[in-house]
Amino acid sequence: MFSVKTPILILSLLLGFVPAYASEPVIAIIIDDLGQQRRAGLAATDLPGPVACSVLPHTPWAAEIADSANQAGKEVMLHLPLQAMAKDSPASSGQISLDTSRDEMSLLLTESLNSVPHVVGINNHMGSLITRHPGHMNWLMEDIAAHGGLFFIDSYTTAQSVGLVLAVEHGIPAARRNVFLDADNSEAAIREQFERLIRLAKRDGRALAIGHPYPDTLKVLSEELPELSQRGVKLLSIAEYLALTQTPAAAQTAGNIVSPALPN
C-alpha cells in the first residue's frame, strides 16, 4: 500500500499539486516503542487505518511486528534510540550518545535499520540530550539522507530539539510531533489528548500524534479512528501527511503546533 502511494505523493509535490484531502482537517498517528512485547505490538499493527508502527531496533519481536505492519499496509518506522538528558534513563541497544563518534554513528544507524525490515522512516526514541546538539544531529541527518528514501519525524522530547530544522536542511521529508497521546496512560487522559489532537487538526488543518502500545491507548484508538469521517477528519499515512507539510509555510505551522516536550 505504501509503495504504491509514495511515488504519486512525491510526483504531486514536485509538480506542485495539492492532494484533494488537503481541504479537510487531517491527522497522522505513530505508535512507537514496538518490539519488546509481541502481543501488544501485533495489536498495534491491527489498528484501523494507516497508523504508522515504529519499532525499536534489536528487539525480540522487531521483525515479526514489522512484517505484520507491512502486511497490513501500514508504514514501518525505525524508533531510533538517542541519549536522553536524564542520567538514569536506561540505554537501549543501538543508542546514539554524545560519546558516539562520526563513524560509529553511521554503523549504529545501519545496524539498526538492518534489524527492522520494511523501514520507510525514522523517529527518535527519547533523545532529549542528542536532539539539542546540532553537531550530532547534523551527522545523523547526513546518514539518513545517504540511505535514501527515508523520512524523519521529530518526537520532540525537548523544546530545544533541532531535529526538524536539520532534517529540512538536508532535504529529508520531515515533521514534528504535536501531541503525545499517553504521557498519562489512563483511559480518560488518553481520550482527552485524542480530543486535543482533533481540535488542533480542525484549527490548523493538520496535527501529528505519537502513542504507545498501552492497552488503553489501543482501546481508545480502536474505538475512535473508525468515527473520524463522521467528525470531518481524515487519518493519513505519514507519507500522505508529509505531502501536506513540505512547503515552508506548512512546515512552520506544523512545527508550532506542539504540546510540551517530555523530559526524556
URFEN-V42400 format. One record per backbone hydrogen bond with DSSP energy under -1.0 kcal/mol. NH is the residue of the N-H (numbers start at 1). CO is the residue of the C=O. E is the energy in kcal/mol with one decimal. If there is no record, write none. Layout:
<<NH;CO;E> <NH;CO;E>>
This chain:
<<5;1;-1.7> <6;2;-2.5> <9;5;-2.3> <10;6;-2.6> <11;7;-2.4> <12;8;-2.4> <13;9;-1.9> <14;10;-2.3> <15;11;-2.3> <17;12;-2.1> <22;19;-1.9> <23;20;-1.3> <24;21;-1.3> <26;205;-2.0> <27;234;-2.4> <28;207;-1.5> <30;209;-2.2> <31;52;-2.7> <32;211;-2.6> <34;54;-1.9> <41;37;-1.8> <42;38;-2.7> <43;39;-2.1> <44;40;-1.8> <45;41;-1.4> <47;44;-1.4> <51;49;-2.1> <52;29;-2.3> <53;75;-2.8> <54;31;-3.0> <55;77;-3.0> <56;34;-3.1> <61;35;-2.5> <62;59;-1.4> <65;61;-2.5> <66;62;-2.5> <67;63;-2.5> <68;64;-2.3> <69;65;-2.6> <70;66;-2.5> <71;67;-2.5> <72;68;-1.5> <73;70;-1.5> <74;69;-2.7> <77;53;-3.0> <78;121;-2.6> <79;55;-2.6> <80;78;-1.3> <80;123;-1.9> <82;125;-2.5> <83;96;-2.3> <89;86;-1.5> <95;92;-1.7> <96;81;-2.2> <100;97;-1.6> <105;101;-2.3> <106;102;-1.6> <107;103;-1.9> <108;104;-3.0> <109;105;-2.6> <110;106;-2.1> <111;107;-2.7> <112;108;-2.4> <113;109;-2.7> <114;110;-2.2> <115;111;-1.0> <120;76;-2.7> <122;151;-2.1> <123;78;-2.3> <125;80;-3.3> <127;82;-1.1> <129;83;-1.6> <130;83;-1.7> <131;127;-2.6> <133;130;-2.2> <137;133;-2.3> <138;134;-2.3> <139;135;-1.9> <140;136;-2.4> <141;137;-2.4> <142;138;-2.2> <143;139;-2.1> <144;140;-2.7> <145;141;-2.6> <146;142;-1.9> <147;143;-1.7> <148;144;-1.1> <151;120;-1.2> <152;173;-2.5> <153;122;-2.8> <154;175;-2.6> <161;158;-1.6> <162;131;-3.1> <166;162;-2.4> <167;163;-2.3> <168;164;-2.3> <169;165;-2.1> <170;166;-1.5> <171;168;-1.7> <172;167;-2.6> <175;152;-1.4> <177;154;-2.8> <178;208;-2.9> <179;208;-1.7> <181;210;-2.6> <190;186;-2.4> <191;187;-2.4> <192;188;-1.9> <193;189;-2.3> <194;190;-2.4> <195;191;-2.3> <196;192;-1.8> <197;193;-2.2> <198;194;-2.0> <199;195;-2.4> <200;196;-2.6> <201;197;-2.2> <202;198;-2.3> <203;199;-2.1> <204;200;-3.1> <205;201;-2.0> <207;26;-1.1> <209;28;-2.7> <210;179;-2.4> <211;30;-2.9> <214;212;-1.8> <218;214;-2.4> <219;215;-2.1> <220;216;-2.6> <221;217;-2.4> <222;218;-2.3> <223;219;-1.7> <224;220;-2.8> <225;221;-2.4> <227;224;-1.3> <228;225;-1.6> <231;228;-1.3> <232;229;-1.2> <233;228;-2.0> <234;25;-2.4> <236;27;-3.1> <241;237;-2.5> <242;238;-2.8> <243;239;-1.3> <244;241;-1.4> <251;247;-3.1> <252;248;-2.1> <253;249;-2.2> <254;250;-3.0> <255;251;-2.2> <256;252;-1.0> <257;253;-1.0> <258;256;-1.6> <259;178;-1.6> <264;262;-2.1>>
